[in-house]
Amino acid sequence: MLSQAEDNAWAAGMDKQALKGSRLVADSSYYSENNIKLCHSKGIDGYLPDPHFRSRDPRFPPVNRRRKHQELFDQEQFRFDPRRNLYVCPNGKLLRISAKKYRVQRFEGRRCLALKEDCHSSPLNSRYLQSKARRRQYSRRMAIVEPVFANITTAKRLDRFTLRGRAKVRVQWLLYPLVHNTEKIVHYGAPDGPPRQREGPKNRRSRR
């Protein structure tokens, strides 16, 4: 797919190195050591999660046990001060208890919060935020890719191919992305030009 994207860039008058420095977000089915090395060799910032990435995501805790995330701090790194009844983070800042009984699925514990300025000024700030930033980049795939599938399959009603043979099916498939991309240009304008206003139903009928 990267080779085809490079060929498309070349056909559009761009340099084949145009993909260098770009960001690639792919589904977990594209995860492999070779694909990761390929992105690295081409200078592409690739987000290719492995098939088990959700099992390590703290937003999806397992039902019967906790799992450690390699880029998050473990609870052993937080020190409890019984005299002041609060926790101390690895940077030495105080975490005050905001809820004595805080439940997440089957787990119950105490919820502690830190001051916002303590976290932002911490030299460990990149470690706190790194995994969140990566998850945020990957979650954008839902807003970029899935609407395209929905438009083609639901709005354009391509839920199955009506022709037989690879050549005919390929032609039929290429027509649908062509219509989809043309529709985006008509509604939102060319990449280098000002956006166009969508015409309402009355304007369209009057022009017919």
C-alpha positions as CSV (number, residue, x, y, z in Angstrom):
1,M,0.0,0.0,0.0
2,L,2.9,2.4,0.7
3,S,4.4,1.6,-2.7
4,Q,1.1,2.3,-4.4
5,A,0.8,5.6,-2.4
6,E,4.3,6.6,-3.6
7,D,3.3,5.7,-7.2
8,N,0.1,7.9,-6.8
9,A,2.2,10.8,-5.5
10,W,4.6,10.4,-8.4
11,A,1.7,10.4,-10.9
12,A,0.3,13.5,-9.3
13,G,3.5,15.4,-9.9
14,M,4.9,14.9,-6.4
15,D,8.2,13.5,-5.3
16,K,8.1,9.9,-4.2
17,Q,9.7,11.1,-0.9
18,A,6.6,13.1,-0.2
19,L,5.5,10.4,2.3
20,K,8.6,11.0,4.4
21,G,7.7,12.6,7.7
22,S,4.0,11.8,7.3
23,R,1.8,10.0,9.8
24,L,0.3,6.6,9.1
25,V,-2.5,5.1,11.2
26,A,-3.4,1.5,10.4
27,D,-5.6,-1.3,11.8
28,S,-4.0,-4.0,14.0
29,S,-4.3,-6.5,11.1
30,Y,-1.4,-4.6,9.4
31,Y,0.9,-5.1,12.4
32,S,4.1,-7.0,11.7
33,E,7.8,-6.5,12.4
34,N,8.5,-6.1,8.6
35,N,5.8,-3.3,8.3
36,I,7.2,-1.4,11.3
37,K,10.7,-1.6,9.9
38,L,9.4,-0.5,6.5
39,C,7.7,2.6,8.0
40,H,11.0,3.4,9.9
41,S,13.1,3.0,6.8
42,K,10.8,5.4,4.9
43,G,10.8,8.0,7.7
44,I,7.0,7.5,8.4
45,D,5.5,8.0,11.8
46,G,3.6,4.7,11.9
47,Y,0.9,3.7,14.4
48,L,0.4,0.0,13.9
49,P,-0.9,-1.6,17.1
50,D,-0.5,-5.3,17.7
51,P,-3.6,-7.5,18.0
52,H,-3.4,-7.5,21.8
53,F,-3.1,-3.8,22.3
54,R,-6.5,-3.4,23.8
55,S,-5.7,-5.9,26.6
56,R,-3.0,-3.6,27.8
57,D,-5.0,-0.4,27.4
58,P,-5.9,0.9,30.9
59,R,-9.2,2.1,29.5
60,F,-10.2,-1.5,29.0
61,P,-9.3,-3.2,32.3
62,P,-9.6,-7.0,32.3
63,V,-12.5,-8.5,34.4
64,N,-10.5,-10.7,36.8
65,R,-7.1,-9.2,37.1
66,R,-5.0,-6.0,36.6
67,R,-2.3,-5.9,33.9
68,K,0.6,-3.6,33.9
69,H,1.2,-1.1,31.1
70,Q,4.9,-0.7,30.2
71,E,4.6,3.1,29.8
72,L,2.5,3.9,32.9
73,F,3.7,4.1,36.5
74,D,3.0,1.2,38.7
75,Q,1.3,1.7,42.0
76,E,4.5,0.5,43.8
77,Q,6.2,3.7,42.6
78,F,3.7,5.8,44.6
79,R,4.5,6.1,48.3
80,F,1.7,6.3,50.9
81,D,2.2,8.7,53.8
82,P,0.0,7.4,56.7
83,R,0.7,10.5,58.9
84,R,-0.8,12.9,56.3
85,N,-3.1,10.2,54.7
86,L,-2.0,10.9,51.2
87,Y,0.2,9.5,48.4
88,V,3.5,10.9,47.0
89,C,4.1,10.5,43.3
90,P,7.5,9.5,41.8
91,N,8.3,13.2,41.3
92,G,7.8,13.9,45.0
93,K,4.4,15.8,44.6
94,L,1.4,15.2,46.9
95,L,-1.7,13.3,45.7
96,R,-4.7,14.0,47.8
97,I,-7.5,11.5,48.3
98,S,-10.6,12.7,46.5
99,A,-12.8,9.6,47.0
100,K,-12.3,6.9,49.6
101,K,-14.5,4.4,47.8
102,Y,-13.9,4.6,44.0
103,R,-15.1,1.6,41.9
104,V,-14.0,0.6,38.4
105,Q,-15.8,-2.5,37.4
106,R,-15.0,-5.1,40.1
107,F,-12.1,-3.1,41.6
108,E,-12.6,-0.8,44.5
109,G,-10.1,1.6,45.9
110,R,-9.3,5.2,46.8
111,R,-9.1,7.9,44.1
112,C,-6.2,10.4,44.4
113,L,-5.7,13.6,42.4
114,A,-2.7,15.9,41.9
115,L,-2.5,19.6,41.3
116,K,-2.5,20.4,37.6
117,E,0.5,22.7,37.9
118,D,2.5,19.9,39.6
119,C,2.0,17.5,36.7
120,H,2.7,20.1,33.9
121,S,5.9,21.2,35.6
122,S,7.2,17.7,36.2
123,P,10.3,16.5,34.3
124,L,8.5,13.2,34.0
125,N,5.6,14.8,32.2
126,S,6.5,13.1,28.9
127,R,6.2,9.7,30.5
128,Y,2.8,10.6,32.0
129,L,1.4,11.7,28.6
130,Q,3.2,9.6,26.1
131,S,0.8,6.7,26.0
132,K,-2.2,9.0,26.0
133,A,-0.9,10.9,23.0
134,R,-0.3,7.7,21.1
135,R,-3.8,6.4,21.9
136,R,-5.2,9.7,20.8
137,Q,-3.5,9.5,17.5
138,Y,-4.7,6.0,16.9
139,S,-8.3,6.9,17.9
140,R,-8.4,9.5,15.0
141,R,-8.5,6.5,12.6
142,M,-12.2,6.1,13.5
143,A,-13.0,9.6,12.4
144,I,-10.8,9.4,9.2
145,V,-11.5,5.9,7.8
146,E,-14.8,4.7,9.1
147,P,-16.9,7.5,7.6
148,V,-15.5,6.6,4.2
149,F,-16.7,3.0,4.6
150,A,-20.1,4.2,5.8
151,N,-20.6,6.6,2.9
152,I,-19.7,4.0,0.3
153,T,-21.6,1.1,1.8
154,T,-24.6,2.9,3.2
155,A,-25.1,6.2,1.3
156,K,-23.8,4.8,-2.0
157,R,-25.2,1.4,-1.3
158,L,-22.2,-0.6,-2.3
159,D,-22.9,-3.5,0.0
160,R,-22.0,-6.1,-2.7
161,F,-20.5,-6.2,-6.1
162,T,-22.9,-6.7,-9.0
163,L,-20.4,-7.8,-11.6
164,R,-18.3,-11.0,-11.9
165,G,-14.6,-11.3,-12.6
166,R,-11.7,-9.5,-11.1
167,A,-11.3,-6.9,-13.9
168,K,-15.0,-5.9,-13.8
169,V,-15.1,-5.8,-10.0
170,R,-12.0,-3.6,-10.0
171,V,-13.6,-1.1,-12.4
172,Q,-16.8,-1.0,-10.3
173,W,-14.9,-0.5,-7.1
174,L,-12.7,2.3,-8.6
175,L,-15.8,4.2,-9.7
176,Y,-17.1,4.4,-6.1
177,P,-14.0,6.0,-4.5
178,L,-13.9,8.4,-7.6
179,V,-17.5,9.5,-6.8
180,H,-16.7,9.7,-3.1
181,N,-13.6,11.9,-3.6
182,T,-15.4,14.1,-6.2
183,E,-18.2,14.6,-3.8
184,K,-15.8,15.8,-1.1
185,I,-14.2,18.3,-3.5
186,V,-17.6,19.6,-4.6
187,H,-18.7,20.0,-1.0
188,Y,-15.5,21.3,0.7
189,G,-13.4,22.7,-2.2
190,A,-10.1,21.8,-3.6
191,P,-7.2,21.4,-1.0
192,D,-5.6,24.7,-2.2
193,G,-8.8,26.6,-2.8
194,P,-11.5,28.2,-0.6
195,P,-14.3,25.8,0.5
196,R,-17.4,25.9,-1.5
197,Q,-20.9,26.2,0.1
198,R,-23.2,23.3,-0.2
199,E,-26.2,24.0,-2.3
200,G,-29.6,23.4,-0.8
201,P,-32.3,21.3,-2.3
202,K,-34.1,24.4,-3.8
203,N,-30.9,25.6,-5.6
204,R,-30.3,22.1,-7.1
205,R,-33.9,21.9,-8.4
206,S,-33.8,25.3,-9.9
207,R,-30.7,24.5,-11.8
208,R,-32.2,21.5,-13.3
